[in-house]
Each structure stands twice: as structure tokens, then as C-alpha cells.
């Protein structure tokens, strides 16, 4: 007979609204560093293979963070055991982030071991402290899947080369898709999101929004850092930095003006916040990843405003914003069952720009892309009935 009684480390759902604790904000600082590492690594390996490699690393970073915030949603981070668990995760996360630039060479094993050790170790600890609690079986399933993916992470790091890319891709797909089928395993069955994923939805979404802010911080940091490294600030450089800054604000507006609050309200009203929380996590990994790509584009624009376009640069400056708008559209569709017409127009216009982008400078393309985001904002302001509202 499983125990349904409250656990001393679990949050009290009747009294605690699962607010974000200071220890969680401290934990996020490691991921500020991780995002910076990813954006700089992509900047220096701006090829199609480099993009695939960085995408795999990004999924690992996000999934490590995602599973931690689910634990702190269930467990009270103000209790000493959970706080210590967070601090240990910070240390392994720091080492993992530091290994990112050389994750596909001589630090791949460090990256993989830190990832697997954190995911498996955290889940194993939760299973141990829960005992015969009704949530234990859910975490046993999660532990099983981390052990499965861990084999691919470690083996890939040992083999290196193309095998490393292939095996790490399989591992990332395992960790990303496992929650979608309830971490189903033989003998352990499948988790029921409505009964076992008893999360506090607003906390989960607020944590996602905080990560979005981290990513926007990286876009601003890349702009400022690029500007500071240029010895002579001619008018073109200054104007490029200003437009890039406006573009970052416009992208922030698209997400935070209405949809973020609508999502917070929606997740509090549904009968199965665990399932909706998983969907929101799945969308945000794409949304934040697009922002990291855009941060790389911001650096290129400020440093080389007159540079002509290559295929990879087009991807960074146009496909990145397209992915961002599509992710926002998916977020608003899940939340409000509609896709704003402004988003559809924005994506189509950006796609039309692709064949023309090879004939214009980074500066002009930046102006056009920023103008499209401003159009999306203005359109939603003029036609509020089509905006995402609850």
C-alpha cells in the first residue's frame, strides 16, 4: 500500500503556492553562463554541422534545468536537503557548462558525466527520500529513462566523432520525448499526468519565463559586448546596435505583452496542469533556443554590418526569428486555441526575405527583420480581439 500522506520535503499545496525561492534564482545563474557558452560556441562554429552539435548541447542544458524545476515544484527548496541538492546541481552544471566549447573534443566525457550524474543522482535521491510515497513509482520511471539515455551520452563521449553526434542525438531525443509517453517502462507502467504530475502550474510557467529573460539577457549582452570591442564607433555601427536593441525589445514584447500572462492564467485553470506544463516546456525549449540563435545574429550585425550573407548567416538572421514566431504561435495556440494573424503574416514575410537576403547587407536585413517584429506588435495593438487573451 503506497503512502498518500504529506512528506516533510514536499511543498504543502494547501498553504504553499509554490513561489520561486531565492535558491532557485541562484541556481539559474549557472544557466546564464550556459546560454553564454552556447551562443559563443555557435558563433565560432557557424556551420550546419556546428548548428546540429550546438542544438544537441542546448537540449541537454535545457533538459537538465527542466527536470530540476519539476523537482523544486514538488519539493520545497527552502528545506535544507533540497537546497543542498540544488547546490550540488549547480556545481555539476557549472562544470558541464564550462565543458561546452570542447564538448565534441577532449571534454566530451566531462560534459556527459556531469549531465548523467546530475539527472540520475537527483532522481535516485528523490526515490530514496520518498520511500513508499505514491509519487515514488513516477520517479522510478524517470530514473529508468535517465539510465537508458545515460548509456548513449557516455558511450558517445567515449567514441567521439560522428558516433558521438549520432549517439548524443539519440540520447537527447530519449530525454526530450520520454515525458510525452509518461516515461513508460516494462513492469513500471506509464505515469498518469493527472494523478502523478501534481505540479503547481504557475510556478512551472514562471520558471520558464525566467529562462526566457535569461535568453533575452544574452541577446542584449551580445549586442553590448560586440559594440564595446569595436574601437571606432562610426554611425553605421551605432545605428546597427540601436536597431538590434530595438529588435530585442520587440521580440520581448511579442512574448511578454499578453501571452505570458495568458499562459499563467490558463495553467491554473486546467484539470491536468502536469500535462499542460509538459507541453509548455516542450514549446519553450524551441522558443529559447531560437533566442540563442538570434543572439548570435545580434553579434554578427553589430560587428559586421556591411557583411554579405552566407547560408548559415541567413539561418541565424531569418530562420532564427521564424522559429521564434512559430514557437510563440504554438504557445498562443495551446493557451488560447488561436494563432494571431500577425504571426502568420510575419512568418510569411520573413520567408519571402530569404531569397533576397543574399543580395543585401546584414544591416539592411536587420532593419527589415526588426520592422516585421514591430509590425506584429502594432497589429496586435490595433486588433486586440485577435490577441491572445484568457
C-alpha positions in Angstrom: 0.0 0.0 0.0 1.5 3.3 -1.1 1.6 6.2 1.3 -0.5 9.3 0.3 0.4 11.3 3.4 2.3 14.5 3.2 6.1 14.2 3.0 8.2 16.6 5.1 10.2 17.7 2.0 7.2 18.1 -0.3 5.5 21.5 -0.7 2.3 21.9 1.2 -0.2 22.5 -1.7 -2.8 23.8 0.7 -0.6 26.5 2.2 2.2 27.0 -0.3 1.6 28.4 -3.8 5.0 27.2 -4.9 6.6 30.6 -5.2 10.1 30.8 -6.8 12.7 30.6 -4.0 15.9 32.6 -3.8 17.9 29.3 -4.0 16.2 28.7 -7.4 17.2 32.1 -8.7 20.7 31.4 -7.6 20.6 28.1 -9.4 19.5 29.9 -12.6 22.8 31.8 -12.6 24.6 28.7 -13.8 22.3 28.7 -16.8 23.1 32.3 -17.6 26.6 31.1 -18.1 25.4 28.1 -20.0 23.5 30.2 -22.5 26.5 32.5 -23.0 28.7 29.4 -23.6 26.2 28.1 -26.2 25.8 31.3 -28.1 29.6 31.9 -28.2 30.3 28.4 -29.3 27.7 28.6 -32.1 29.2 31.9 -33.2 32.6 30.3 -33.6 31.2 27.1 -35.3 28.6 28.7 -37.6 28.2 25.7 -40.0 25.3 23.3 -40.5 27.3 20.6 -38.5 28.1 23.2 -35.8 24.4 24.1 -35.6 23.4 20.4 -35.1 26.1 20.0 -32.4 25.0 23.1 -30.5 21.4 22.1 -30.8 22.2 18.8 -29.0 24.1 20.6 -26.3 21.2 23.1 -25.9 18.7 20.2 -25.4 21.0 18.8 -22.7 21.3 22.1 -20.9 17.5 22.7 -21.0 16.5 19.2 -20.0 18.9 19.3 -17.0 17.3 22.6 -16.0 13.7 21.4 -16.8 13.9 18.3 -14.6 15.3 20.3 -11.7 12.5 22.8 -11.8 10.0 20.0 -11.7 11.7 18.7 -8.6 11.6 22.1 -6.9 7.9 22.4 -7.9 7.1 19.2 -6.0 9.8 19.6 -3.2 10.3 22.7 -1.0 13.6 24.3 -2.0 13.7 26.1 1.4 14.3 22.8 3.1 18.0 22.1 3.7 18.2 18.7 1.9 16.6 20.1 -1.3 18.7 23.3 -1.1 21.8 21.2 -0.8 20.6 19.1 -3.8 20.2 22.3 -5.8 23.7 23.4 -4.8 25.2 20.1 -5.9 23.4 20.5 -9.2 24.8 24.0 -9.6 28.4 22.6 -9.2 27.9 19.8 -11.8 26.0 22.3 -14.1 28.9 24.7 -13.9 31.4 22.0 -14.9 29.1 20.9 -17.7 28.7 24.5 -19.0 32.5 25.0 -18.8 32.9 22.0 -21.0 30.6 23.2 -23.8 33.2 24.8 -26.1 35.1 21.5 -26.3 32.3 19.1 -25.7 33.0 17.4 -29.1 36.7 17.1 -28.5 38.6 16.4 -25.3 35.9 17.5 -22.8 33.0 15.4 -24.1 33.3 12.9 -21.3 33.2 15.6 -18.7 30.1 17.1 -20.3 28.3 13.7 -20.5 29.3 12.5 -17.0 28.1 15.8 -15.4 24.8 15.6 -17.3 24.2 11.9 -16.4 25.4 12.2 -12.9 23.1 15.1 -12.2 20.0 13.6 -13.8 20.5 10.1 -12.4 21.8 11.3 -9.0 19.0 13.8 -8.4 16.3 11.3 -9.3 17.9 8.5 -7.3 18.0 10.8 -4.3 14.3 11.6 -4.7 13.3 7.9 -4.9 15.3 7.3 -1.7 13.8 10.1 0.3 10.2 9.4 -0.9 10.2 5.8 0.3 6.8 4.2 -0.3 5.1 7.5 -1.2 2.6 7.5 -4.1 5.0 9.6 -6.2 7.9 7.1 -5.9 6.9 5.0 -8.9 6.8 8.1 -11.2 10.4 8.9 -10.2 11.4 5.3 -10.7 10.2 5.5 -14.3 12.1 8.8 -14.7 15.2 7.2 -13.3 14.9 4.3 -15.7 14.8 6.6 -18.7 17.8 8.6 -17.5 19.8 5.4 -17.1 18.8 4.4 -20.7 19.8 7.8 -22.2 22.9 7.9 -20.0 24.3 4.9 -21.9 24.1 6.9 -25.1 25.6 10.0 -23.5 28.6 8.2 -22.0 29.2 5.9 -25.0 29.0 8.8 -27.4 31.6 10.8 -25.4 33.9 7.8 -25.4 33.6 7.1 -29.2 33.8 10.8 -30.4 33.5 11.9 -34.0 30.4 11.1 -36.0 29.4 8.4 -33.5 29.3 11.0 -30.7 27.0 13.2 -32.7 24.7 10.3 -33.6 24.6 8.8 -30.1 24.1 12.1 -28.3 21.3 12.9 -30.7 19.6 9.7 -29.8 20.2 10.5 -26.1 18.7 14.0 -26.4 15.6 12.6 -28.3 15.1 10.0 -25.5 15.2 12.6 -22.7 13.0 15.0 -24.7 10.3 12.5 -25.7 10.3 10.2 -22.6 7.8 12.5 -20.7 5.5 12.6 -23.7 4.7 8.9 -23.2 4.7 9.1 -19.4 8.2 7.6 -19.0 6.6 4.2 -19.9 8.7 1.2 -18.9 8.0 -2.6 -18.6 6.8 -3.6 -15.2 6.6 0.0 -14.0 3.9 1.1 -16.5 3.2 4.7 -17.5 2.8 7.8 -15.4 -0.6 9.4 -15.3 -0.1 13.1 -15.6 -3.4 14.0 -13.9 -2.6 11.9 -10.8 1.2 11.8 -10.5 2.3 15.1 -12.1 0.6 17.1 -9.3 2.5 20.3 -10.0 1.7 23.9 -9.2 1.3 25.2 -12.8 2.0 28.9 -12.2 5.4 28.1 -10.6 6.4 26.0 -13.6 5.5 28.6 -16.1 7.1 31.4 -14.1 10.3 29.4 -14.2 10.1 29.1 -18.0 9.5 32.8 -18.3 12.6 33.5 -16.1 14.6 31.4 -18.5 13.2 33.4 -21.4 14.5 36.5 -19.7 17.9 34.9 -19.4 17.9 34.3 -23.1 16.9 37.9 -23.8 19.7 39.0 -21.5 22.1 37.1 -23.8 20.8 39.0 -26.8 21.5 42.3 -25.1 24.8 41.2 -23.8 26.0 40.1 -27.2 25.0 43.5 -28.6 26.8 45.4 -25.9 29.9 43.2 -25.9 30.2 43.5 -29.7 29.9 47.2 -29.5 32.5 47.5 -26.8 35.1 45.6 -28.8 34.8 47.9 -31.8 37.5 50.6 -31.5 35.9 53.2 -33.8 32.1 53.8 -33.4 31.1 55.1 -36.8 27.4 56.0 -37.5 26.7 52.6 -39.1 27.9 50.7 -36.1 25.9 52.8 -33.7 22.7 52.6 -35.7 23.2 48.8 -36.1 23.4 48.5 -32.3 20.4 50.7 -31.8 18.3 48.7 -34.2 19.5 45.4 -32.8 18.4 46.7 -29.3 15.0 47.7 -30.6 14.7 44.2 -32.2 15.3 42.5 -28.9 12.7 44.7 -27.2 10.2 43.9 -30.0 10.8 40.2 -29.6 10.4 40.5 -25.8 7.1 42.4 -26.4 5.7 39.6 -28.7 6.1 37.1 -25.9 5.6 39.0 -22.6 2.9 41.6 -23.6 0.0 39.2 -23.5 0.8 35.6 -24.0 3.0 35.0 -20.9 0.2 36.2 -18.5 -2.4 34.3 -20.5 -0.4 31.1 -20.2 -0.1 31.7 -16.4 -3.8 32.0 -16.1 -4.5 29.0 -18.3 -2.3 26.6 -16.4 -4.0 27.5 -13.2 -7.5 26.6 -14.5 -6.9 23.3 -16.3 -7.7 19.9 -14.7 -4.3 18.5 -15.7 -1.6 21.1 -15.1 1.1 18.5 -15.4 0.3 17.7 -19.0 0.0 21.3 -19.9 3.2 22.1 -18.1 5.0 19.4 -20.2 3.6 21.0 -23.4 4.8 24.4 -22.3 8.2 23.0 -21.5 8.3 21.4 -24.9 7.5 24.7 -26.6 9.9 26.8 -24.5 12.9 24.7 -25.4 12.3 25.7 -29.0 11.5 29.3 -28.2 14.5 29.9 -26.0 16.7 28.0 -28.5 15.6 30.4 -31.2 16.6 33.4 -28.9 20.1 31.9 -28.6 20.3 31.8 -32.4 19.1 35.4 -32.5 21.8 36.4 -30.0 24.4 35.1 -32.4 22.8 37.2 -35.2 23.0 40.3 -33.0 26.7 39.9 -32.5 27.2 39.5 -36.3 25.1 42.5 -37.1 27.0 44.9 -34.8 30.4 43.6 -35.6 30.0 43.3 -39.4 27.0 45.4 -40.5 28.2 45.6 -44.1 28.9 41.8 -44.4 27.2 39.9 -47.2 25.1 36.9 -46.4 26.1 33.2 -46.4 23.6 30.3 -46.0 24.5 29.9 -42.3 24.2 33.6 -41.6 20.8 33.6 -43.3 19.7 30.9 -41.0 20.8 32.9 -37.9 19.2 36.2 -39.0 16.0 34.9 -40.6 15.3 31.3 -39.7 16.0 32.1 -36.0 13.2 34.7 -35.9 10.9 32.5 -37.9 11.4 29.7 -35.3 10.8 32.2 -32.5 7.5 33.4 -34.0 6.4 29.9 -34.7 7.1 28.9 -31.1 5.1 31.9 -29.9 2.3 30.9 -32.2 2.3 27.3 -30.8 2.3 28.8 -27.2 -0.7 31.0 -28.0 -2.5 28.2 -29.8 -2.1 25.9 -26.8 -3.2 28.7 -24.5 -6.0 30.3 -26.4 -6.7 28.0 -29.3 -5.8 30.6 -31.9 -2.9 31.7 -33.9 -2.7 35.5 -34.3 -2.9 36.6 -38.0 0.1 39.0 -37.3 2.3 35.9 -36.6 1.2 34.3 -39.8 2.0 37.4 -41.8 5.3 37.8 -40.0 6.4 34.3 -40.8 5.4 34.5 -44.5 7.2 37.9 -44.9 10.4 36.5 -43.3 10.3 33.5 -45.6 9.9 35.8 -48.6 13.0 37.6 -47.5 15.2 34.5 -47.7 16.0 34.5 -51.4 16.5 38.3 -51.3 18.8 38.3 -48.3 21.8 37.1 -50.2 21.8 40.4 -52.1 21.7 42.8 -49.1 23.9 43.6 -46.2 23.4 42.5 -42.6 22.4 46.0 -41.7 19.6 46.2 -44.2 18.4 42.7 -43.3 18.4 43.7 -39.6 16.2 46.7 -40.4 13.7 44.5 -42.3 13.5 41.8 -39.6 13.1 44.4 -36.9 10.4 46.1 -38.9 8.5 42.8 -39.2 8.5 42.3 -35.4 7.3 45.9 -34.9 4.5 45.2 -37.4 3.5 42.2 -35.3 3.3 44.3 -32.2 1.4 47.2 -33.8 -1.0 44.8 -35.5 -1.9 43.1 -32.2 -2.3 46.5 -30.5 -4.7 47.7 -33.3 -6.7 44.5 -33.3 -6.7 43.4 -29.7 -9.6 40.9 -30.3 -7.2 38.8 -32.2 -4.6 38.9 -29.5 -4.1 36.0 -27.0 -6.4 36.7 -24.1 -8.0 34.5 -21.4 
